[in-house]
Amino acid sequence: MSSTISSSFPESLPAAANSGSAAAPAAQTAPSSNVAVDTVTLTEAEQVYQLYNQGQSVSQIASSLSMSEAVVNQYLNPSNSPG
């Protein structure tokens, strides 16, 4: 599972913003297609916690991550795991 993180800051400011004038703000343009994108890879445990915190049930998490419900429960309740 990867999460995408991107900046909402424009690469350059419009000329009116740089001049200090009180002109009406320029219309926002669509982001450039060459904007860098950062990705983060989560461990299985982090994926389980993220989905659980989003309100998914243990069975939904197990199904979406292709793991057993017992493994999901071990991530959520590590004190109940054997050993």
Biopython code that builds the backbone (N, CA, C, O; Angstrom):
import numpy as np
from Bio.PDB.StructureBuilder import StructureBuilder

atoms = [
    (1, "MET", "N", (0.849, -1.165, 0.000)),
    (1, "MET", "CA", (0.000, 0.000, 0.000)),
    (1, "MET", "C", (0.896, 1.230, 0.000)),
    (1, "MET", "O", (1.853, 1.302, 0.771)),
    (2, "SER", "N", (0.601, 2.169, -0.835)),
    (2, "SER", "CA", (1.359, 3.408, -0.900)),
    (2, "SER", "C", (0.432, 4.580, -0.685)),
    (2, "SER", "O", (-0.728, 4.547, -1.094)),
    (3, "SER", "N", (0.929, 5.598, -0.056)),
    (3, "SER", "CA", (0.192, 6.841, 0.108)),
    (3, "SER", "C", (0.933, 7.920, -0.643)),
    (3, "SER", "O", (2.159, 8.010, -0.577)),
    (4, "THR", "N", (0.183, 8.739, -1.359)),
    (4, "THR", "CA", (0.790, 9.809, -2.134)),
    (4, "THR", "C", (0.723, 11.110, -1.351)),
    (4, "THR", "O", (-0.316, 11.479, -0.804)),
    (5, "ILE", "N", (1.841, 11.784, -1.312)),
    (5, "ILE", "CA", (1.930, 13.071, -0.638)),
    (5, "ILE", "C", (2.393, 14.086, -1.669)),
    (5, "ILE", "O", (3.418, 13.887, -2.321)),
    (6, "SER", "N", (1.653, 15.160, -1.818)),
    (6, "SER", "CA", (2.078, 16.182, -2.764)),
    (6, "SER", "C", (1.882, 17.557, -2.149)),
    (6, "SER", "O", (1.081, 17.738, -1.232)),
    (7, "SER", "N", (2.601, 18.489, -2.653)),
    (7, "SER", "CA", (2.551, 19.861, -2.172)),
    (7, "SER", "C", (1.498, 20.632, -2.949)),
    (7, "SER", "O", (1.329, 20.418, -4.150)),
    (8, "SER", "N", (0.797, 21.519, -2.279)),
    (8, "SER", "CA", (-0.188, 22.341, -2.977)),
    (8, "SER", "C", (0.360, 23.727, -3.284)),
    (8, "SER", "O", (-0.387, 24.607, -3.711)),
    (9, "PHE", "N", (1.651, 23.930, -3.074)),
    (9, "PHE", "CA", (2.264, 25.217, -3.355)),
    (9, "PHE", "C", (2.586, 25.325, -4.839)),
    (9, "PHE", "O", (3.126, 24.387, -5.424)),
    (10, "PRO", "N", (2.261, 26.452, -5.449)),
    (10, "PRO", "CA", (2.607, 26.624, -6.867)),
    (10, "PRO", "C", (4.114, 26.759, -7.030)),
    (10, "PRO", "O", (4.823, 27.190, -6.121)),
    (11, "GLU", "N", (4.577, 26.381, -8.208)),
    (11, "GLU", "CA", (6.014, 26.477, -8.470)),
    (11, "GLU", "C", (6.473, 27.925, -8.570)),
    (11, "GLU", "O", (7.608, 28.237, -8.211)),
    (12, "SER", "N", (5.617, 28.806, -9.048)),
    (12, "SER", "CA", (5.957, 30.228, -9.109)),
    (12, "SER", "C", (4.706, 31.036, -8.829)),
    (12, "SER", "O", (3.592, 30.589, -9.099)),
    (13, "LEU", "N", (4.893, 32.211, -8.292)),
    (13, "LEU", "CA", (3.762, 33.073, -7.975)),
    (13, "LEU", "C", (3.409, 33.929, -9.186)),
    (13, "LEU", "O", (4.287, 34.277, -9.976)),
    (14, "PRO", "N", (2.124, 34.272, -9.340)),
    (14, "PRO", "CA", (1.744, 35.170, -10.437)),
    (14, "PRO", "C", (2.420, 36.527, -10.269)),
    (14, "PRO", "O", (2.801, 36.903, -9.160)),
    (15, "ALA", "N", (2.567, 37.250, -11.355)),
    (15, "ALA", "CA", (3.255, 38.543, -11.331)),
    (15, "ALA", "C", (2.581, 39.511, -10.381)),
    (15, "ALA", "O", (3.277, 40.286, -9.724)),
    (16, "ALA", "N", (1.254, 39.506, -10.274)),
    (16, "ALA", "CA", (0.543, 40.428, -9.389)),
    (16, "ALA", "C", (0.915, 40.166, -7.933)),
    (16, "ALA", "O", (1.002, 41.104, -7.140)),
    (17, "ALA", "N", (1.131, 38.923, -7.577)),
    (17, "ALA", "CA", (1.483, 38.593, -6.196)),
    (17, "ALA", "C", (2.892, 39.082, -5.874)),
    (17, "ALA", "O", (3.171, 39.454, -4.734)),
    (18, "ASN", "N", (3.767, 39.085, -6.849)),
    (18, "ASN", "CA", (5.140, 39.517, -6.614)),
    (18, "ASN", "C", (5.271, 41.041, -6.583)),
    (18, "ASN", "O", (6.198, 41.566, -5.966)),
    (19, "SER", "N", (4.351, 41.757, -7.241)),
    (19, "SER", "CA", (4.501, 43.207, -7.348)),
    (19, "SER", "C", (3.987, 43.941, -6.126)),
    (19, "SER", "O", (4.293, 45.121, -5.949)),
    (20, "GLY", "N", (3.210, 43.276, -5.273)),
    (20, "GLY", "CA", (2.697, 43.924, -4.079)),
    (20, "GLY", "C", (1.479, 44.780, -4.361)),
    (20, "GLY", "O", (1.030, 45.495, -3.465)),
    (21, "SER", "N", (0.924, 44.742, -5.562)),
    (21, "SER", "CA", (-0.247, 45.547, -5.881)),
    (21, "SER", "C", (-1.492, 44.888, -5.314)),
    (21, "SER", "O", (-1.470, 43.703, -4.982)),
    (22, "ALA", "N", (-2.560, 45.630, -5.200)),
    (22, "ALA", "CA", (-3.811, 45.133, -4.645)),
    (22, "ALA", "C", (-4.736, 44.641, -5.746)),
    (22, "ALA", "O", (-5.957, 44.695, -5.595)),
    (23, "ALA", "N", (-4.189, 44.175, -6.821)),
    (23, "ALA", "CA", (-4.989, 43.688, -7.942)),
    (23, "ALA", "C", (-5.740, 42.429, -7.541)),
    (23, "ALA", "O", (-5.355, 41.734, -6.601)),
    (24, "ALA", "N", (-6.794, 42.149, -8.252)),
    (24, "ALA", "CA", (-7.585, 40.944, -7.977)),
    (24, "ALA", "C", (-6.715, 39.713, -8.189)),
    (24, "ALA", "O", (-5.866, 39.694, -9.080)),
    (25, "PRO", "N", (-6.924, 38.688, -7.372)),
    (25, "PRO", "CA", (-6.090, 37.493, -7.521)),
    (25, "PRO", "C", (-6.322, 36.822, -8.873)),
    (25, "PRO", "O", (-7.441, 36.786, -9.385)),
    (26, "ALA", "N", (-5.256, 36.301, -9.428)),
    (26, "ALA", "CA", (-5.339, 35.610, -10.713)),
    (26, "ALA", "C", (-6.034, 34.270, -10.517)),
    (26, "ALA", "O", (-5.962, 33.672, -9.443)),
    (27, "ALA", "N", (-6.695, 33.815, -11.545)),
    (27, "ALA", "CA", (-7.367, 32.514, -11.483)),
    (27, "ALA", "C", (-6.320, 31.419, -11.309)),
    (27, "ALA", "O", (-5.245, 31.472, -11.905)),
    (28, "GLN", "N", (-6.645, 30.438, -10.494)),
    (28, "GLN", "CA", (-5.695, 29.351, -10.283)),
    (28, "GLN", "C", (-5.636, 28.476, -11.528)),
    (28, "GLN", "O", (-6.647, 28.221, -12.184)),
    (29, "THR", "N", (-4.451, 28.033, -11.827)),
    (29, "THR", "CA", (-4.269, 27.151, -12.968)),
    (29, "THR", "C", (-4.123, 25.720, -12.486)),
    (29, "THR", "O", (-3.800, 25.478, -11.323)),
    (30, "ALA", "N", (-4.357, 24.794, -13.363)),
    (30, "ALA", "CA", (-4.209, 23.379, -13.019)),
    (30, "ALA", "C", (-2.749, 23.094, -12.730)),
    (30, "ALA", "O", (-1.869, 23.699, -13.342)),
    (31, "PRO", "N", (-2.474, 22.173, -11.796)),
    (31, "PRO", "CA", (-1.077, 21.861, -11.478)),
    (31, "PRO", "C", (-0.344, 21.309, -12.689)),
    (31, "PRO", "O", (-0.916, 20.627, -13.539)),
    (32, "SER", "N", (0.911, 21.622, -12.736)),
    (32, "SER", "CA", (1.763, 21.158, -13.823)),
    (32, "SER", "C", (1.899, 19.641, -13.778)),
    (32, "SER", "O", (1.885, 19.054, -12.696)),
    (33, "SER", "N", (2.028, 19.009, -14.917)),
    (33, "SER", "CA", (2.138, 17.549, -14.958)),
    (33, "SER", "C", (3.521, 17.066, -14.541)),
    (33, "SER", "O", (3.716, 15.866, -14.348)),
    (34, "ASN", "N", (4.485, 17.974, -14.398)),
    (34, "ASN", "CA", (5.827, 17.565, -14.009)),
    (34, "ASN", "C", (6.101, 17.810, -12.519)),
    (34, "ASN", "O", (7.255, 17.938, -12.110)),
    (35, "VAL", "N", (5.040, 17.875, -11.715)),
    (35, "VAL", "CA", (5.189, 18.071, -10.281)),
    (35, "VAL", "C", (5.690, 16.773, -9.660)),
    (35, "VAL", "O", (5.174, 15.697, -9.960)),
    (36, "ALA", "N", (6.687, 16.873, -8.801)),
    (36, "ALA", "CA", (7.250, 15.694, -8.146)),
    (36, "ALA", "C", (6.243, 15.130, -7.151)),
    (36, "ALA", "O", (5.539, 15.877, -6.471)),
    (37, "VAL", "N", (6.185, 13.810, -7.076)),
    (37, "VAL", "CA", (5.272, 13.130, -6.164)),
    (37, "VAL", "C", (6.092, 12.239, -5.242)),
    (37, "VAL", "O", (6.945, 11.476, -5.696)),
    (38, "ASP", "N", (5.827, 12.343, -3.944)),
    (38, "ASP", "CA", (6.500, 11.498, -2.965)),
    (38, "ASP", "C", (5.574, 10.349, -2.603)),
    (38, "ASP", "O", (4.370, 10.553, -2.448)),
    (39, "THR", "N", (6.112, 9.153, -2.467)),
    (39, "THR", "CA", (5.321, 8.011, -2.041)),
    (39, "THR", "C", (5.925, 7.418, -0.787)),
    (39, "THR", "O", (7.132, 7.499, -0.560)),
    (40, "VAL", "N", (5.078, 6.828, 0.015)),
    (40, "VAL", "CA", (5.491, 6.193, 1.257)),
    (40, "VAL", "C", (4.981, 4.763, 1.234)),
    (40, "VAL", "O", (3.799, 4.532, 0.982)),
    (41, "THR", "N", (5.852, 3.808, 1.492)),
    (41, "THR", "CA", (5.446, 2.416, 1.562)),
    (41, "THR", "C", (5.243, 2.052, 3.020)),
    (41, "THR", "O", (6.129, 2.252, 3.851)),
    (42, "LEU", "N", (4.058, 1.509, 3.330)),
    (42, "LEU", "CA", (3.719, 1.165, 4.697)),
    (42, "LEU", "C", (3.958, -0.320, 4.944)),
    (42, "LEU", "O", (3.786, -1.142, 4.045)),
    (43, "THR", "N", (4.355, -0.657, 6.172)),
    (43, "THR", "CA", (4.489, -2.057, 6.559)),
    (43, "THR", "C", (3.092, -2.652, 6.689)),
    (43, "THR", "O", (2.100, -1.924, 6.690)),
    (44, "GLU", "N", (3.015, -3.987, 6.800)),
    (44, "GLU", "CA", (1.717, -4.627, 6.978)),
    (44, "GLU", "C", (1.025, -4.105, 8.235)),
    (44, "GLU", "O", (-0.171, -3.816, 8.215)),
    (45, "ALA", "N", (1.776, -3.985, 9.323)),
    (45, "ALA", "CA", (1.202, -3.505, 10.578)),
    (45, "ALA", "C", (0.636, -2.095, 10.413)),
    (45, "ALA", "O", (-0.457, -1.810, 10.904)),
    (46, "GLU", "N", (1.364, -1.212, 9.730)),
    (46, "GLU", "CA", (0.900, 0.159, 9.517)),
    (46, "GLU", "C", (-0.355, 0.183, 8.654)),
    (46, "GLU", "O", (-1.261, 0.982, 8.887)),
    (47, "GLN", "N", (-0.404, -0.706, 7.646)),
    (47, "GLN", "CA", (-1.590, -0.798, 6.800)),
    (47, "GLN", "C", (-2.800, -1.236, 7.622)),
    (47, "GLN", "O", (-3.892, -0.686, 7.476)),
    (48, "VAL", "N", (-2.595, -2.238, 8.495)),
    (48, "VAL", "CA", (-3.679, -2.727, 9.341)),
    (48, "VAL", "C", (-4.181, -1.599, 10.231)),
    (48, "VAL", "O", (-5.388, -1.368, 10.306)),
    (49, "TYR", "N", (-3.275, -0.889, 10.912)),
    (49, "TYR", "CA", (-3.671, 0.208, 11.796)),
    (49, "TYR", "C", (-4.398, 1.309, 11.031)),
    (49, "TYR", "O", (-5.394, 1.845, 11.516)),
    (50, "GLN", "N", (-3.910, 1.647, 9.847)),
    (50, "GLN", "CA", (-4.531, 2.701, 9.063)),
    (50, "GLN", "C", (-5.963, 2.320, 8.683)),
    (50, "GLN", "O", (-6.881, 3.125, 8.840)),
    (51, "LEU", "N", (-6.154, 1.109, 8.189)),
    (51, "LEU", "CA", (-7.495, 0.671, 7.803)),
    (51, "LEU", "C", (-8.416, 0.564, 9.014)),
    (51, "LEU", "O", (-9.593, 0.917, 8.933)),
    (52, "TYR", "N", (-7.891, 0.082, 10.126)),
    (52, "TYR", "CA", (-8.683, -0.024, 11.351)),
    (52, "TYR", "C", (-9.120, 1.363, 11.826)),
    (52, "TYR", "O", (-10.271, 1.552, 12.220)),
    (53, "ASN", "N", (-8.212, 2.319, 11.788)),
    (53, "ASN", "CA", (-8.534, 3.684, 12.198)),
    (53, "ASN", "C", (-9.511, 4.367, 11.249)),
    (53, "ASN", "O", (-10.165, 5.340, 11.623)),
    (54, "GLN", "N", (-9.611, 3.858, 10.022)),
    (54, "GLN", "CA", (-10.586, 4.382, 9.066)),
    (54, "GLN", "C", (-11.954, 3.735, 9.254)),
    (54, "GLN", "O", (-12.904, 4.070, 8.547)),
    (55, "GLY", "N", (-12.057, 2.804, 10.211)),
    (55, "GLY", "CA", (-13.345, 2.218, 10.539)),
    (55, "GLY", "C", (-13.629, 0.866, 9.913)),
    (55, "GLY", "O", (-14.747, 0.367, 10.034)),
    (56, "GLN", "N", (-12.658, 0.257, 9.250)),
    (56, "GLN", "CA", (-12.886, -1.058, 8.656)),
    (56, "GLN", "C", (-12.858, -2.134, 9.727)),
    (56, "GLN", "O", (-12.140, -2.025, 10.722)),
    (57, "SER", "N", (-13.653, -3.177, 9.507)),
    (57, "SER", "CA", (-13.686, -4.300, 10.441)),
    (57, "SER", "C", (-12.481, -5.210, 10.209)),
    (57, "SER", "O", (-11.785, -5.099, 9.200)),
    (58, "VAL", "N", (-12.253, -6.107, 11.160)),
    (58, "VAL", "CA", (-11.142, -7.052, 11.048)),
    (58, "VAL", "C", (-11.294, -7.900, 9.785)),
    (58, "VAL", "O", (-10.316, -8.133, 9.074)),
    (59, "SER", "N", (-12.501, -8.356, 9.506)),
    (59, "SER", "CA", (-12.709, -9.186, 8.310)),
    (59, "SER", "C", (-12.475, -8.392, 7.028)),
    (59, "SER", "O", (-11.936, -8.934, 6.063)),
    (60, "GLN", "N", (-12.871, -7.117, 6.998)),
    (60, "GLN", "CA", (-12.622, -6.278, 5.818)),
    (60, "GLN", "C", (-11.130, -6.056, 5.609)),
    (60, "GLN", "O", (-10.635, -6.118, 4.483)),
    (61, "ILE", "N", (-10.416, -5.797, 6.705)),
    (61, "ILE", "CA", (-8.968, -5.582, 6.618)),
    (61, "ILE", "C", (-8.276, -6.840, 6.125)),
    (61, "ILE", "O", (-7.418, -6.779, 5.244)),
    (62, "ALA", "N", (-8.649, -7.983, 6.692)),
    (62, "ALA", "CA", (-8.046, -9.253, 6.288)),
    (62, "ALA", "C", (-8.272, -9.518, 4.811)),
    (62, "ALA", "O", (-7.364, -9.956, 4.104)),
    (63, "SER", "N", (-9.473, -9.255, 4.352)),
    (63, "SER", "CA", (-9.792, -9.485, 2.943)),
    (63, "SER", "C", (-9.012, -8.540, 2.028)),
    (63, "SER", "O", (-8.446, -8.975, 1.025)),
    (64, "SER", "N", (-8.981, -7.257, 2.367)),
    (64, "SER", "CA", (-8.315, -6.293, 1.485)),
    (64, "SER", "C", (-6.797, -6.454, 1.460)),
    (64, "SER", "O", (-6.157, -6.097, 0.471)),
    (65, "LEU", "N", (-6.209, -6.991, 2.545)),
    (65, "LEU", "CA", (-4.750, -7.169, 2.586)),
    (65, "LEU", "C", (-4.327, -8.614, 2.341)),
    (65, "LEU", "O", (-3.146, -8.943, 2.447)),
    (66, "SER", "N", (-5.292, -9.480, 2.011)),
    (66, "SER", "CA", (-5.021, -10.895, 1.709)),
    (66, "SER", "C", (-4.273, -11.580, 2.856)),
    (66, "SER", "O", (-3.232, -12.206, 2.653)),
    (67, "MET", "N", (-4.821, -11.448, 4.050)),
    (67, "MET", "CA", (-4.245, -12.111, 5.217)),
    (67, "MET", "C", (-5.392, -12.656, 6.060)),
    (67, "MET", "O", (-6.549, -12.285, 5.861)),
    (68, "SER", "N", (-5.072, -13.525, 6.989)),
    (68, "SER", "CA", (-6.109, -14.110, 7.834)),
    (68, "SER", "C", (-6.545, -13.117, 8.905)),
    (68, "SER", "O", (-5.824, -12.180, 9.244)),
    (69, "GLU", "N", (-7.755, -13.352, 9.431)),
    (69, "GLU", "CA", (-8.243, -12.509, 10.515)),
    (69, "GLU", "C", (-7.375, -12.668, 11.756)),
    (69, "GLU", "O", (-7.234, -11.726, 12.536)),
    (70, "ALA", "N", (-6.792, -13.848, 11.948)),
    (70, "ALA", "CA", (-5.921, -14.081, 13.101)),
    (70, "ALA", "C", (-4.692, -13.177, 13.035)),
    (70, "ALA", "O", (-4.262, -12.646, 14.060)),
    (71, "VAL", "N", (-4.126, -12.997, 11.853)),
    (71, "VAL", "CA", (-2.950, -12.132, 11.692)),
    (71, "VAL", "C", (-3.340, -10.677, 11.958)),
    (71, "VAL", "O", (-2.612, -9.953, 12.636)),
    (72, "VAL", "N", (-4.487, -10.250, 11.427)),
    (72, "VAL", "CA", (-4.955, -8.887, 11.676)),
    (72, "VAL", "C", (-5.130, -8.670, 13.177)),
    (72, "VAL", "O", (-4.718, -7.640, 13.709)),
    (73, "ASN", "N", (-5.742, -9.638, 13.860)),
    (73, "ASN", "CA", (-5.933, -9.518, 15.306)),
    (73, "ASN", "C", (-4.604, -9.472, 16.049)),
    (73, "ASN", "O", (-4.494, -8.787, 17.066)),
    (74, "GLN", "N", (-3.593, -10.188, 15.562)),
    (74, "GLN", "CA", (-2.267, -10.139, 16.199)),
    (74, "GLN", "C", (-1.666, -8.744, 16.070)),
    (74, "GLN", "O", (-1.035, -8.258, 17.009)),
    (75, "TYR", "N", (-1.851, -8.091, 14.919)),
    (75, "TYR", "CA", (-1.347, -6.723, 14.762)),
    (75, "TYR", "C", (-2.093, -5.758, 15.672)),
    (75, "TYR", "O", (-1.488, -4.853, 16.247)),
    (76, "LEU", "N", (-3.410, -5.946, 15.809)),
    (76, "LEU", "CA", (-4.210, -5.025, 16.605)),
    (76, "LEU", "C", (-4.102, -5.282, 18.107)),
    (76, "LEU", "O", (-4.275, -4.361, 18.906)),
    (77, "ASN", "N", (-3.815, -6.543, 18.499)),
    (77, "ASN", "CA", (-3.718, -6.923, 19.905)),
    (77, "ASN", "C", (-2.443, -7.720, 20.146)),
    (77, "ASN", "O", (-2.512, -8.922, 20.399)),
    (78, "PRO", "N", (-1.295, -7.084, 20.073)),
    (78, "PRO", "CA", (-0.038, -7.824, 20.170)),
    (78, "PRO", "C", (0.139, -8.552, 21.510)),
    (78, "PRO", "O", (0.882, -9.532, 21.570)),
    (79, "SER", "N", (-0.516, -8.106, 22.572)),
    (79, "SER", "CA", (-0.360, -8.772, 23.869)),
    (79, "SER", "C", (-1.083, -10.114, 23.896)),
    (79, "SER", "O", (-0.805, -10.939, 24.766)),
    (80, "ASN", "N", (-2.003, -10.348, 22.965)),
    (80, "ASN", "CA", (-2.728, -11.615, 22.910)),
    (80, "ASN", "C", (-2.039, -12.650, 22.032)),
    (80, "ASN", "O", (-2.513, -13.782, 21.936)),
    (81, "SER", "N", (-0.932, -12.290, 21.391)),
    (81, "SER", "CA", (-0.256, -13.232, 20.495)),
    (81, "SER", "C", (0.544, -14.257, 21.320)),
    (81, "SER", "O", (1.069, -13.932, 22.384)),
    (82, "PRO", "N", (0.625, -15.479, 20.819)),
    (82, "PRO", "CA", (1.369, -16.516, 21.555)),
    (82, "PRO", "C", (2.862, -16.213, 21.600)),
    (82, "PRO", "O", (3.410, -15.615, 20.673)),
    (83, "GLY", "N", (3.508, -16.625, 22.670)),
    (83, "GLY", "CA", (4.953, -16.503, 22.741)),
    (83, "GLY", "C", (5.368, -15.468, 23.643)),
    (83, "GLY", "O", (6.565, -15.241, 23.813)),
]
sb = StructureBuilder()
sb.init_structure("model")
sb.init_model(0)
sb.init_chain("A")
sb.init_seg("    ")
for serial, (resi, resn, name, xyz) in enumerate(atoms, 1):
    if name == "N":
        sb.init_residue(resn, " ", resi, " ")
    sb.init_atom(name, np.array(xyz, "f"), 0.0, 1.0, " ", f" {name:<3s}", serial, name[0])
structure = sb.get_structure()
